């Protein structure tokens, strides 16, 4: 599960990542519903009251990886800030019309990956709610 999430989070194209994630979740959630029906638990499959095991594992893994990437992104940002404070990287300094110097900071790979993980969290929660029939019910998330 971790490898799957890491692979998805490194996809820089938002649409491609969302498509892959939607395909994986749709397949796994449909399989979970079909298994519940085959195992004779059609009431549970119909009611959508219990989150499928795949969705729980996906969320746990996503949370764990998100924490690790967030820590790495913080460390990288701190390094960049220390480099800027020491004046070693003056190449990205731009002057504004008011004469102030502004430094344009590049987003690190860790920061971009963290944003991808946040997007994946939103997309996966929405997809699970949609699958369970609770998205948009009475105009609200439950």
C-alpha positions as CSV (number, residue, x, y, z in Angstrom):
1,X,0.0,0.0,0.0
2,X,2.8,2.4,0.9
3,X,4.5,1.8,-2.5
4,X,1.2,2.5,-4.3
5,X,0.7,5.8,-2.4
6,X,4.3,6.9,-2.9
7,X,4.1,6.1,-6.6
8,X,0.9,8.1,-7.0
9,X,2.2,11.1,-4.9
10,X,5.3,11.4,-7.2
11,X,3.1,11.9,-10.3
12,X,3.5,15.6,-11.1
13,X,0.5,15.8,-13.4
14,X,-2.6,16.4,-11.2
15,X,-5.1,15.0,-13.7
16,X,-3.1,11.8,-14.4
17,X,-2.7,11.2,-10.6
18,X,-6.4,11.8,-10.0
19,X,-7.3,9.5,-12.9
20,X,-5.1,6.7,-11.6
21,X,-6.3,7.1,-8.0
22,X,-10.0,7.1,-9.1
23,X,-9.4,4.0,-11.1
24,X,-7.7,2.2,-8.2
25,X,-10.3,3.2,-5.7
26,X,-13.3,2.5,-7.9
27,X,-12.0,-1.0,-8.6
28,X,-11.1,-1.8,-5.0
29,X,-14.4,-0.3,-3.6
30,X,-16.5,-2.2,-6.2
31,X,-14.6,-5.4,-5.3
32,X,-15.3,-4.8,-1.6
33,X,-19.0,-4.3,-2.3
34,X,-19.1,-7.4,-4.5
35,X,-17.4,-9.5,-1.8
36,X,-19.8,-8.3,0.8
37,X,-22.7,-9.4,-1.4
38,X,-21.1,-12.8,-2.2
39,X,-20.4,-13.4,1.5
40,X,-24.1,-12.8,2.2
41,X,-23.8,-9.4,3.8
42,X,-25.9,-7.5,1.2
43,X,-27.5,-5.3,3.9
44,X,-24.0,-3.9,4.8
45,X,-23.1,-3.5,1.1
46,X,-26.4,-1.6,0.5
47,X,-26.4,0.6,3.5
48,X,-22.9,1.9,3.0
49,X,-22.5,2.2,6.8
50,X,-19.1,0.5,7.1
51,X,-16.0,1.8,5.3
52,X,-14.4,-0.9,3.2
53,X,-11.1,-2.4,4.6
54,X,-9.2,-1.1,1.5
55,X,-10.3,2.4,2.2
56,X,-9.2,2.2,5.9
57,X,-5.8,0.8,5.0
58,X,-5.4,3.4,2.2
59,X,-6.2,6.2,4.7
60,X,-3.8,4.8,7.4
61,X,-1.0,4.5,4.9
62,X,-1.7,7.9,3.4
63,X,-1.5,9.5,6.9
64,X,1.7,7.7,7.7
65,X,3.4,8.7,4.4
66,X,2.0,12.2,4.7
67,X,3.7,12.7,8.1
68,X,7.0,11.5,6.8
69,X,6.9,13.7,3.7
70,X,5.7,16.7,5.8
71,X,8.7,16.2,8.1
72,X,11.1,16.0,5.1
73,X,9.5,19.1,3.6
74,X,9.9,21.1,6.8
75,X,13.6,20.1,7.0
76,X,14.1,21.1,3.4
77,X,12.3,24.4,3.9
78,X,14.5,25.1,7.0
79,X,17.6,24.4,5.0
80,X,16.5,26.7,2.2
81,X,15.7,29.4,4.7
82,X,19.1,29.1,6.4
83,X,20.8,29.3,3.0
84,X,18.8,32.4,2.1
85,X,19.6,34.0,5.5
86,X,23.3,33.4,5.0
87,X,23.2,35.2,1.7
88,X,24.7,32.3,-0.3
89,X,22.0,32.3,-2.9
90,X,21.5,35.8,-4.2
91,X,20.8,34.6,-7.8
92,X,17.0,34.5,-7.2
93,X,16.8,38.0,-5.8
94,X,14.5,40.3,-7.7
95,X,13.8,44.0,-7.0
96,X,10.3,45.2,-6.7
97,X,9.0,48.6,-8.0
98,X,9.3,49.9,-4.5
99,X,13.0,49.0,-4.4
100,X,12.6,46.1,-2.0
101,X,14.5,42.9,-2.7
102,X,12.2,39.8,-2.9
103,X,13.6,36.3,-3.1
104,X,11.6,33.8,-5.2
105,X,11.7,30.5,-3.5
106,X,11.4,27.3,-5.5
107,X,9.1,24.5,-4.1
108,X,11.1,21.4,-3.2
109,X,10.2,18.0,-4.4
110,X,9.0,17.2,-0.9
111,X,6.7,20.2,-0.8
112,X,5.2,19.2,-4.2
113,X,4.8,15.6,-3.0
114,X,3.1,16.9,0.2
115,X,0.6,18.9,-1.9
116,X,0.0,15.8,-4.0
117,X,-0.7,13.7,-0.9
118,X,-3.2,16.4,0.4
119,X,-4.9,16.2,-2.9
120,X,-5.0,12.4,-2.8
121,X,-6.5,12.6,0.7
122,X,-9.4,14.8,-0.5
123,X,-9.9,12.8,-3.7
124,X,-9.9,9.5,-1.8
125,X,-12.3,10.6,0.9
126,X,-14.7,12.1,-1.7
127,X,-14.5,8.8,-3.8
128,X,-15.2,6.6,-0.7
129,X,-18.2,8.8,0.3
130,X,-19.5,8.7,-3.3
131,X,-19.1,4.9,-3.3
132,X,-20.9,4.6,0.1
133,X,-23.7,6.8,-1.1
134,X,-23.2,9.5,1.6
135,X,-21.7,12.2,-0.7
136,X,-24.3,14.9,-1.3
137,X,-26.9,13.3,0.8
138,X,-29.1,16.1,2.1
139,X,-26.7,18.6,0.7
140,X,-23.9,17.9,3.1
141,X,-21.0,15.6,3.9
142,X,-21.7,13.3,6.8
